[in-house]
């Protein structure tokens, strides 16, 4: 982490997105066995092994009113899924 903290390999952790004010990207927190860390959406995406969508997918989602969240659920373009993860359009700053 930027502050020098380390999540050791093999430790169990969970990632949760927190609600923020309208117009702000959701914040991400990682809860480990001993600590709690705030991380960026980009770091969460890397930790989860997710691949960013193509520009054509983002464009299609923007025009048809349905979008995928980071975790793969179908959501509204400006919405979050049942776990709190935001749509890719929010993550990419397009909304």
Contact map, one row per residue, 1 for C-alpha under 8 A:
11111100000000000000000000000000000000100000000000000000000000000000000000000000000000000000000
11111000000000000000000000000000000000000000000000000000000000000000000000000000000000000000000
11111000000000000000000000000000000000000000000000000000000000000000000000000000000000000000000
11111100000000000000000000000000000000000000000000000000000000000000000000000000000000000000000
11111110000000000000000000000000000000000000000000000000000000000000000000000000000000000000000
10011111000000000000000000000000000000000000000000000000000000000000000000000000000000000000000
00001111101000000000000000000001000000000000000000000000000000000000000000000000000000000000000
00000111111000000000000000000000000000000000000000000000000000000000000000000000000000000000000
00000011111000000000000000000000000000000000000000000000000000000000000000000000000000000000000
00000001111100000000000000000000000000000000000000000000000000000000000000000000000000000000000
00000011111110000000000000000001100000000000000000000000000000000000000000000000000000000000000
00000000011111000000000000000001100000000000000000000000000000000000000000000000000000000000000
00000000001111100000000000000111100000000000000000000000000000000000000000000000000000000000000
00000000000111110000000000000111000000000000000000000000000000000000000000000000000000000000000
00000000000011111000000000011110000000000001000000000000000000000000000000000000000000000000000
00000000000001111100000000011110000000000000000000000000000000000000000000000000001110000000000
00000000000000111110000001111000000000000000000000000000000000000000000000000000001111000000000
00000000000000011111000001111000000000000000000000000000000000000000000000000000000100000000000
00000000000000001111100001100000000000000000000000000000000000000000000000000000000100000000000
00000000000000000111110111100000000000000000000000000000000000000000000000000000000000000000000
00000000000000000011111100000000000000000000000000000000000000000000000000000000000000000000000
00000000000000000001111100000000000000000000000000000000000000000000000000000000000000000000000
00000000000000000000111110000000000000000000000000000000000000000000000000000000000000000000001
00000000000000000001111111000000000000000000000000000000000000000000000000000000000000000000000
00000000000000000001001111100000000000000000000000000000000000000000000000000000000001000110000
00000000000000001111000111110000000000000000000000000000000000000000000000000000000011000000000
00000000000000001111000011111000000001111000000000000000000000000000000000000000000000000000000
00000000000000111100000001111100000001111001000000000000000000000000000000000000000000000000000
00000000000000111100000000111110000111100000000000000000000000000000000000000000000000000000000
00000000000011110000000000011111000111100000000000000000000000000000000000000000000000000000000
00000000000011110000000000001111111110000000000000000000000000000000000000000000000000000000000
00000010001111000000000000000111111100000000000000000000000000000000000000000000000000000000000
00000000001110000000000000000011111000000000000000000000000000000000000000000000000000000000000
00000000000000000000000000000011111100000000000000000000000000000000000000000000000000000000000
00000000000000000000000000000011111110000000000000000000000000000000000000000000000000000000000
00000000000000000000000000001111011111000000000000000000000000000000000000000000000000000000000
00000000000000000000000000001110001111100000000000000000000000000000000000000000000000000000000
00000000000000000000000000111100000111110000000000000000000000000000000000000000000000000000000
10000000000000000000000000111100000011111011000000000000000000000000000000000000000000000000000
00000000000000000000000000110000000001111111000000000000000000000000000000000000000000000000000
00000000000000000000000000110000000000111111100000000000000000000000000000000000000000000010000
00000000000000000000000000000000000000011111110000000000000000000000000000000000000000000000000
00000000000000000000000000000000000000111111111000000000000000000000000000000000000000000000000
00000000000000100000000000010000000000111111111100000000000000000000000000000000000000000000000
00000000000000000000000000000000000000001111111111100000000000000000010000000000000000000000000
00000000000000000000000000000000000000000111111111000000000000000000000000000000000000000000000
00000000000000000000000000000000000000000011111111000000000000000000000000000000000000000000000
00000000000000000000000000000000000000000001111111000000000000000000000000000000000000000000000
00000000000000000000000000000000000000000000111111100000000000000000000000000000000000000000000
00000000000000000000000000000000000000000000111111110000000000000000010000000000000000000000000
00000000000000000000000000000000000000000000100011111000000000000000000000000000000000000000000
00000000000000000000000000000000000000000000000001111100000000000000000000000000000000000000000
00000000000000000000000000000000000000000000000000111110110000000000000000000000000000010000000
00000000000000000000000000000000000000000000000000011111110000000000000000000000000000000000000
00000000000000000000000000000000000000000000000000001111111000000000000000000000000000000000000
00000000000000000000000000000000000000000000000000000111111100000000000000000000000000000000000
00000000000000000000000000000000000000000000000000001111111110000000000000000000000000000000000
00000000000000000000000000000000000000000000000000001111111111000010000000000000000000011000000
00000000000000000000000000000000000000000000000000000011111111100000000000000000000000000000000
00000000000000000000000000000000000000000000000000000001111111110000000000000000000000000000000
00000000000000000000000000000000000000000000000000000000111111111111000000001000000000000000000
00000000000000000000000000000000000000000000000000000000011111111110000000001000000000001000000
00000000000000000000000000000000000000000000000000000000001111111000000000000000000000000000000
00000000000000000000000000000000000000000000000000000000000111111100000000000000000000000000000
00000000000000000000000000000000000000000000000000000000000011111110000000011000000000000000000
00000000000000000000000000000000000000000000000000000000000011011111000001111000000000000000000
00000000000000000000000000000000000000000000000000000000010011001111100001111000000000111000000
00000000000000000000000000000000000000000000000000000000000010000111111111101000000000110000000
00000000000000000000000000000000000000000000000000000000000000000011111111100001100011110000000
00000000000000000000000000000000000000000000100001000000000000000001111110000000000011110000000
00000000000000000000000000000000000000000000000000000000000000000001111110000000100010000000000
00000000000000000000000000000000000000000000000000000000000000000001111111000000000000000000000
00000000000000000000000000000000000000000000000000000000000000000001111111100000100000000000000
00000000000000000000000000000000000000000000000000000000000000000111100111110000100000000000000
00000000000000000000000000000000000000000000000000000000000000000111100011111111100000100000000
00000000000000000000000000000000000000000000000000000000000000001110000001111111000000100000000
00000000000000000000000000000000000000000000000000000000000011001111000000111110000000111100001
00000000000000000000000000000000000000000000000000000000000000000000000000111111000001101100001
00000000000000000000000000000000000000000000000000000000000000000000000000111111100001100000000
00000000000000000000000000000000000000000000000000000000000000000000100000110111111111100000000
00000000000000000000000000000000000000000000000000000000000000000000101011100011111111100000000
00000000000000000000000000000000000000000000000000000000000000000000000000000001111110000000000
00000000000000011000000000000000000000000000000000000000000000000000000000000001111110000000000
00000000000000011110000000000000000000000000000000000000000000000000000000000001111111000000000
00000000000000011000000001000000000000000000000000000000000000000000111000000001111111100000000
00000000000000001000000011000000000000000000000000000000000000000000110000000111100111110110000
00000000000000000000000000000000000000000000000000000000000000000011110000111111100011111110000
00000000000000000000000000000000000000000000000000001000010000000011110000001000000001111111000
00000000000000000000000000000000000000000000000000000000010001000010000000001100000000111111111
00000000000000000000000010000000000000000000000000000000000000000000000000001100000001111111111
00000000000000000000000010000000000000001000000000000000000000000000000000000000000001111111110
00000000000000000000000000000000000000000000000000000000000000000000000000000000000000011111110
00000000000000000000000000000000000000000000000000000000000000000000000000000000000000001111111
00000000000000000000000000000000000000000000000000000000000000000000000000000000000000001111111
00000000000000000000001000000000000000000000000000000000000000000000000000001100000000001100111
